[in-house]
Structures are given as C-alpha cells and as structure tokens.
Amino acid sequence: MRSKTIAHCPLDILYLVVKLLSPDEWRTLCLVNRNFHAIAEPLLYSKIQWSWQHKKRPPPILQFLQTIISRPELAVHVTNIQLEGKYLSNNGNTYSIPLIPVSGAELDKEIEFIQRSGVSYSDVWIQELRKGVTDAAVALLLAQLLNLRRLVHESVFLQRSTLIGMVLRSTICESGKYRLPSFPHLRHVSVLSQVWWDRAREAENVQNTPDFLPLFYLRNVECMSVSIKSSAAFEWPVAYLPEPSRLTSLHLTSVREAHLSDMLQVTKNLRKLSWEWYYDYGLDDEFNKPIVYLDHIDSALSHVPPTLRELNISADIGIGGNDCWYPGVSIKGSLHKMADLHHVKRLQIPLAFLVGFVQDTTKQLQDMMPRNIEFVTLTYDLCIQEDPQRRPDMPEWDWEDSGVLGLLQSWLGFWKSCTPCLCGILLIVESPEEHIGVWDSDMIRRLSDLSIRSGIQIDIERREILDYLNLIL
C-alpha cells in the first residue's frame, strides 16, 4: 500500500494546516503544485504590510500595482493592508515626500485603469502618478481592493493626501457612479496623519483639507481612527450627512473643538470615543489657537449617544514654526455638562480640563464626574509650558501634589452619594518639579491612607520614565 502524504488530505483540512504557516512559506508552497498554489496564493495576498523607514527605499507600491492590475483576481484576495511608518526625519525635521522611481512605459495599464474609472480628475491623477507621487500611487492601490476589510495608513504615506481623499469620495460617497470599489466589507480603519507642524508639507504648499471625511460614509465600518484637519475648508463631502450606524469605536486626531460637534452628531452608536487635542505655533490659524475652549468641548459631548461607555480625552503641545519654546496655553469655559453623561463608565481626561492650571481649592472634581463612572484616569497633560512672555491669560501649571490630593479627598469623602459606582482612580503624572508631580513617599502614604479610608483603589503612573508604579494602595 502506498503511504499517503499531507498533500493527499482533503483541501479543507489542508487549508487549516497551511494558514498557520508564514508568508515566506506560502510563497514557497505556491511553487509546489496546483493544489498548494490554490490554497497558499489567497493567503499570501490576503495581508499586505509595508513599512517605509528610509527615504531612498520606498516600498514596492508600483510593482505590486502592476501585478494586481495585470491579474485582478489577486486583488480580490487582499483583505488587510497596512502602510506603516510615522515620518522620515532629518535631525528632527521631516523630509519632503519622496517620489517613487517610475518609468513611463511601466504605467500603461495603470493609466488605462484610471481613464476607465470615469473620474473627472483622471488627468491630474495620471500626471501625479507619472511623477511618482506617493499620494497618486496609494490612491490607485486603494482603487483595486474590492474586498478590503482592514486599512492601516500611517503618516509617512499621508504627507500628501489630496488624491487619496478624492478617490475615497468617489468610491464611498458616490458609489456606482464610477468604476471603482465602494468598500462594503471595510470594518477597521486607521488613517492617522502627522498632527504636528510639518516643515516639508508647508514647503510644498500642501493644502490643509479634511481629506478623510468620506470614511464616515462607510456603511459597515466598526472601528475607526482618523485625522480630520480643522480648517475653513471643512464640510461634508456630499450634500447628505453620513450615517455610520455600525461604528462603535472612534479615535480622532487633528480636529479641534470647533468641528468636534460635526463628528459626534453623526456617530449614533459609539461605545468608545478618544480625542486628542493638540497645538503648536506652526499650525496657528483661525481654528488652531493656543486656547482650550471647554464650552465647545462640552457642547460637542452633549451629542454623544447613550451607548457610549468609554471617553478618552488627551492634550499635548509641541514646538513648531520658528519657535524654540513650548507654547503657553489658556483655558476658557468649563465642562460641567460632562456630569450628565450618566452612561459613561470609563473616563480619561487632563486634570487641567477639569480644574484649570492655577491651584484653586474651591474646585471640585465631583462636580464634573458622570454619576455612574467606574474608572477615572486623570493626566497631567499640558503641564509643560515655557511661554517666555509669562502672560497672565496663560498661567503655568501650579497644582502642587498636596493640592491634587485635596481634590481627591474632597471627592472621595462622599463618593458614594455622587459617584456610587466608582471603583478606581489612576493619576498619570510627569515632569516632576518642586512639590509638583513628585509624589514622594510621604504623599504616597497619604494617598494610601485615602485609598484605605474610601475603599477606592488609587494608582499612579509616571509617564516621563515609563515606569508604571501600579501602587496597590
């Protein structure tokens, strides 16, 4: 009797074995025989992952495009694409967007595809592709992926994004009008551009436009992280509003308070919301100012749905433009309406957003806490400021450790009546100075006593040394 090998197994059993192998092994199996090829090839093309780390070594975008345009059946297998790389740096400054080396003779089929698509901007698209502009190449890549389920698009690929935005609008918002996919299977999206001032982007006069708003029109998206630029050009790409009814997790960067409401009014079923406030002088315009408008944030949060369970707000500043200092920041308004978010169970927020920069013993954390909150993270975001002018409207952070402890004592003295579901509090501190952010052994002991008396666990994380103390107090 002839012995049987794994190759004689039924195809469904063979698939279960082969899918556990590595991409290199799939590539090898494609050369073995037809059965192995039929199983391994879809797996090999299912996930495309490129990382762009060096200016002169771009990923093989054009070569891959040539392959899948010549053999469209391969593009059908691609369900997950990850374009990785934060930014290409030169002594702290970002490089200008590299052009991809391209030969005109290589682009015949790519140009034919663009012309057949029927979009009005085909001439510009072709012109940019011939130059080797990454924006045009990535836009063309996305236009091939009928069965895409996961998209990760990091900032090195997004220094220019105008054509990507135009293609997203044509594919998603004007579905059926052009010979382009509409991404009906896309569930997970992460498209995050650089939030801070980009010298290279400014030098090339790249417009600051909200290119990724079409992503809100994805019918089946469930989890989305996206950078939406706040600018005078902000408007929804088509006349009707999006209805991302399956979107449950949203992470927003770049968008400022003035436009936050626009995002939250259309996201009716969120369970988790994260938003990053950011400013540096290089971004300064009519929407990007060194002022935290708490009333705008409060108004925006009034639109969050009753399904929301987790709310994370962070804030940061950077050195941009021709400045050499971290900018000063002022805070206007209050977040008192946040207490009405009774459905929120987890909250992370800068302490300064709740009590300001100036130590004030009349401030009370419990006045702004959702009643049914269970876990709260209070951060020292924006505590680093170096405004040399020392303007009175931009006070520096001066909450001493004893003052922060007083805030917690005031709250936890009767937490059962105002936040009866509370289980734990985490403090994220940074940049220790005299009496500020130090939390020495005596303060830790007093914090431990408070934890024991109240029955609420209190942890501390020191961000600057990445040392999570995880104090079981």
Secondary structure, DSSP 8 states (H G I E B T S, - for coil): -----GGGS-HHHHHHHHTTS-HHHHHHHTTT-HHHHHHHHHHHHHEEEEE--STT---SHHHHHHHHHH-HHHHTT--EEEEE----EETTEE---------GGGGHHHHHHHHHH--TTHHHHHHHHHHT-HHHHHHHHHTT-TT--EEEE-GGG-SS-HHHHHHHIIIIITTTTSSS---TT--EEEE----S--HHHHHTT-----TTGGGGG-SS--EEEEE---STT---SSSS----TT--EEEEES--HHHHHHHHTS-TT-SEEEEEEEE-GGG-SSS--SEEEHHHHHHHHTTS-TT--EEEEEEEE---TT--S----EEES--GGGGG-TT--EEEEEHHHHH-SS--TT--GGGGS-TT--EEEEE-TT-----TT--TTS------HHHHHHHHHHHHTTHHHH-TT--EEEEEE-S-BTTBS---HHHHHHHHHHHHHHT-EEEEEEGGGTEE-----
